[in-house]
Amino acid sequence: MVNVKTAILTLIFLATLIILIVATPWGDNVNYPYSFEPKEGLRMPESGIGDIGMAIFTTYLFPFEVLALVLLAALIGAIYVARKEIAR
């Protein structure tokens, strides 16, 4: 049976999560398309991290998700291999 403290903690967590999702402004005041050009008087960033982010989440979105699933499978496999056998 589920512990009462665990059930209460789970309900509090879910209520907080729902409140945060409802209260989040999901792009209400966003000007599209995104621009990574510096504002007037600022220098151009040297890293180009904005360009990398746009490439990963637009052009390479599907390979990125496939890689995430492969890494998840590798993590689950590593946990399975590393666990100890329990004597019965």
N, C-alpha and C positions, 0 to 999 in steps of 0.2 A: 504494500500500500504506500501511496505517496505521503511523504512527511509533510505535515501542515506548514512548517517553516519554509520548506522548499516550494510549496504551492504558492504561498504568499509572496515570496521573493520573485517567483516567475511571473505572477500577475503584476507586480510592481514594475518589473522590467518591461513587460509587454505594454503596459499603460504608458510608461515613459517613452518607449519606442514609437508608439502610435502618436502621441502628442508631438514628438519631435518631427515625425514625418508630416503631420498635418500643418505644423507651424513653419515648415521650411518654405521659403519663396522659391519655387521651382522655375526659375528663369523668367520671373515677371518683368524685371527691368534690365534685360540683357540685350545689348545691341549686337546683332549678327551682321556679317560674319566676324569671327574673332580676328583681331589684328595684333601681331606681336611687334609691330613697329614702335619705336620709342616715341614718347610724347615730345612736344617741342622743348628743346633745351636739354634733353637727356641724351646720353650716348647709347649707341647700339650695344646690346649685351653680347658678350664674346662666346658664351657657351651654346647658344641656340637651343636651349632646353625646350622652349615653346615649339620650335619646329619639330623636334623629336617627338614631343607629346602629340602634336597634331598628326604626324605620320603614323604613330603607333595606333591611335584611336580612330583613324579614318582609313588610310590605305591598308594598313596591316592589322586591322581589327580581328579578322578571322584567324590568321596564324597566331596572334597574341592569345586568343581564347583557347586554341588547340594546345599551345604551349602550356597554358595554365592547367588544362586537364591532364596533360602528360606529367607535369610536376606534381599534381595532386595524386595521381596514380603511383608515382615513384615514392612519395611520402608515405602513402598507405602501405605500399609494399615494404618499405624500410621498417615501418612499425611492426608489420607482421613478422618479418624476419628476425627482428631484434627482441621480440617478446620472449619471455621465459616459459618453458613448459611447466604446467602445474601438475604435480603428482596427484593421482586420484586414489 
